[in-house]
Amino acid sequence: MLRPTKHTDPARSLLFVSGFLLTRMQKMRVVAFTELRAHLLKKMGDTERLFVPALNLLYSLGLVEYRVQTDSFEYVGPA
């Protein structure tokens, strides 16, 4: 959920999904957009609505960069 309430499941929150994606990008360094989305849906199920906002958060924090040529995200944060 984008705006948490007291009934929000922590495993279905924007921060949790962002952390999940960040962990994957740290391991692989460069991940295709479709591969990253498929990995999220496979592991976490019904969190597709949080995929783009989570990427936006990571990009805003300067942890990932989008590569247009390869349609992928590259982890550029601290090692």
N, C-alpha and C positions, 0 to 999 in steps of 0.2 A: 504494500500500500504506500502511496506517495505521502500521504499525511497520516501519521500513526495516531491511533487512539488506544485506550486501555485494552481493547479487544483485539488488537493487531497481533498476529502471530509473528514473533521475531524472525522466524525463518522465511517469512514472506515480506520482509521489509526492504526498502531501497538500500539501506546500508549493508544488509546481509548479502543481497544480490551483487552489489558493487564489490564487496570483499571476495565473494566467490569468483567473479570474473577476473578480479585483479590477481588472485592466486593462480588462475589458469594462464594469464598473460605473463606472469613472472616466470613460470616454468617454461613456457614455449617462446617467449620474447616477441614473436610475430605470429598472430593468429588471424585467419580469414574471418570476415564478418559472419558468413553463413556457418562456419565451423564453430565459432564461439556461441552463436545462437542455438545451434543444434546441441552443443554440450550442455548449455543451461537447461534447455527443455528436457533433455534426457535425464539429467541428475535431479532437477528440482520440480519438474512438472509444470504446474500452472503459474508460471511467473513471467510469461511472455510480455505482459504489459509493463513490467519493470525493466526490461532489457535495455531499451533506448535511454530511459532516464538514468539508469546505472552507468551506461557508457558516457552520457553527458556529464555526470558527476565526476567520473574519473578523468575525463578530458579537461574539465574546469579546474581540477586540482593539479593538472600538469603531469599526471602519471602515465597517460597514454597519448599517442599521436595517431591520427588516421592517415593511411597511405592510399591515395586515390588510385595510383597505378595498379596496385594489387588488390584493392578493396579489402584491406586488412588493417588491424590495429597493432601498433608496436608499443611495447612497454618501454618507457623512457625514464621511469622513476629511479630512486636510489636502489643500488644492488643489494 
